[in-house]
Every structure is written in C-alpha cells, then in structure tokens.
Amino acid sequence: MEWYVTLGLAVALLMGLFALGVPVFVAFLAINVAGTFWLMGSAGFGLFANSVYDTVTSETLTTIALFVLMGELLFRSGSIDVIFDSLDTLMGRIKGRLYFFVVALSTLFGALSGSALAVTAMLSRSALPTMQQRGYDDRLSIGLILGGAGLAPIIPPSLLVIIIGSMVDVSIARLLIAGIIPGMLLAGLFVTYVVVRMMLDPSRAPAVDDSGGGNWRQRGRALANMAPFSIIIFSVLGLMMLGVATPSESAATGVLGAILVAFYYRKFSLKMAGQALLSSLSISAMIITILACSKLFSQLLSFTGATSGLVAAATAMDLDTGLMLLLLMLIPLVACMFIDQIAFMMVVIPIYAPLVKAYGFDPVWFWTLFLINLAVGSLTPPFGYNLFAVKGGAPSVSMPTIYAAAWPIVLCFLFGMLMLYWVPGLITWLPSLI
C-alpha cells in the first residue's frame, strides 16, 4: 500500500472516531492496536509496550502533572478571588473599566488554567452578566472574553507548549518563554481595539463606572494583596529565565508557591488539597495517555514510510518557504474550528515535525505560531468550539451576536501573527537569553 493511502486512511479513521464522540485516547489506542497488528502481527506488540513505557516514564512529562496541580490549587483554594478583587480596585473609575478588566482577567486566568474553554465558560457565567447589567456592549464584552481566553495556549505556563516540546524534542523552557511577548502583544491589540471602538462610538460603554476603584490607600492594599502571587510568577518563569531550574523544577516550585499563597490567604485545607490532587491526577493521566498513543502513532507512520514519503513529496513540490508556511498554518486554523486542540495536535505534530526540519523553520518560532493558530481556530465562526462555550455560559445571547463579537478578535489575532512573521525576534529574543 502506498504511503499516502496509509496516511490518509489513518487520519480519516481518527477524524471519524473523533466525530463520533470517541475519547481522544481511545481513538488513538484503537488505531494503534489495529495498525500494529496489521503491520507486524502479534510480534509488534513488544514495540507497542516499549513505546508506551518510554513515553510515560519520561521526566519531562512530570511538568504537565505539576502545572495542572498548580492551577487546581489556585482555583480550588479560592486564592484567585483575591486577584479578581485587587484588579477591580486597581482599574479605577475610568470609562469602559470592565472592558480592560476582562482582558486582564481572562489573560491571567487563561495562563493559570491553561484552558481557553474553561476560562471562556467561567467568564461568560460570571463577568458577562455584570457587564450587561452595567450597560456594556455585548459584542465588545464577548469578544474580549474570547480573545483573552484564547491566549491560554500561548502564555506560560501552558500545557500545550509542554506537550509540543515533549513530542518534537525542542527545549520546553525556550518554548514556554517564547510565548510571553506574543501574549502581551496580542493582549495589547485587544486593548487597542477597545479604545478605538469607544473613541468611534462612546455609547458602547458607560460614561463612568462607579462600582470599582478606590483611594490611594485601597489601591496600595490591593497591590500588597497581589504581591504573594509574585512568588508563583518568579518560580515558574524567573527561575527558568535565570537558568537556575528546568521546567519540571520550576513547575514543582510553582506548586509550592500555590500552597504558600493559599496559606497566606488562609484558604488552604487538607480537603481542598486532596480534591486538587485527585483532579490533577485524572487530567494528567489522560494527557500522558494521549501522548503515549500519539508517539506510537508517529512510529507506525515512520514504519510504513508515510513520514519519509510526505517529506519527499513536499520537497518535490518545490514550494516557496512562505507558501509552505502558509499551508501549514491554514490547516490548524480550519481544523480547530471542528475538533479539540489536543486531539488535533496529536494527529498533525508527527506529520508536521519532519516538514519543519526539512524546510529549516526555527522550531521555537514555528511552534509558537502553530499554537496561536490553534487558538484562532477555536474562536473562529461558525464552528469554533469556544463560541459555544459562550453560548453555554450565557444562553440569553444569540449566536449571531457571538459570531459578530468574534470576528474583530480573529482579525486582531491574524494581524498579530503577521507582526510575529515579519519580526521573528518578538518570539525568539527571550528564548535566546537562556
């Protein structure tokens, strides 16, 4: 059987199982078992077992479990509520305050949780009703929730970054740090978009929002309340940038920081810690199982000659580097409208990795752009699944309103990606320092 038939059949079967609602790890496991038996017979299951064992015992994967635990501790302890209240005070009584508030909040929550879907659903249930009650524009409010939450895969600590790093053998520390400037750039574009819209149409926000802010003493207290979170920021990012700790070690210190913060705010309890631990174990086990199955999938593709055939075919097409990059970026943009980000990653990364090497793309730069594309696809109408998270959290909002809210944010993302393409140093500069 020709390599392209094998590749097409494998991808089609996986997509079919995803469409039927089969869990990602089950779909990969079924394809791998069938493929191993078909290609190598019963003797091939030795390879199967060794591949799974090598993956699940990798030290780098402990980073995933530790970052998940850190996020669970922060959310379940309620420590994050302190950040919410402090930001509310620091924003002050300015026109359209809650617009800027939701950008900051969704960006922060997305970074801590790593899940754009979870942040979108949470803010649609909590922040959006408050903004509606105070006269804020639905389209602007929803768009900013989608945009800020969409930064979750980019801003560290990002689980998707760790997954990519472990699959393509690229420094996880460099990939994590690479997302800082692009994340700040995109958040800045969202803020600029809001400011321009309010300048063009002042009616899109209340004249003055008197519900928040405070005097200088209250703002000083708010800053003091936020100060303990600097422990987590330094332990997760600072130690890596200083070259003192590996990603796994910084993740461990991040967990310790989350525990200390919970103690500081008197929100720590053994019951809460137990719940956070059980939840993180469940999530981490699922992710690591998916990774193990995905690695075996890539090995089977190599065994059939699909990987080498794909590289040879791409090289023979003699496409310009820019055109190849555009093609590789369009695929996740479209595909992530329909399927989960992790599911898509598991399918295409084994296919993309040899092409990235063949065309000489900087791996840190390429995979950062790839992650941003995943985010854009998840909020692009009409099928981006984050759009339906908004609908689930705010049933009273119509889908046409949600679609209209999403398009300007999609354009902000695309413009940001063009800037990152024209100025690669925005991605590669910080990683080059470690």
PENOR-V773133 format. One line per field, one symbol per residue. phi: phi as a letter, one per 30 degrees, with the letter a starting at -180 (. if undefined). Layout:
# PENOR-V773133
phi->???
This chain:
# PENOR-V773133
phi->.dddddddddddddddddddideedddddddddddddddbidddddeeddddddddcddddddddddddedddddddidddddedddedddicbdiedddddddddddddddcibddddedddddcddeddddcidddddddeddddddddedcdddcddddddeddchceddddddddddeddddddddddededddddbdddbeebcddbilddddddddddddeeddededddceddddidbdeddddddddddddddddddhcdbdddddddddddddddddddddddddddedddddddiddddddddddddhdeedddddddddddeddddcbdddededdceeddedddddcidddddddddedddeddedbcdccedddddddddbdddddeddddddeddeddddddddddddbeedcdddeddc
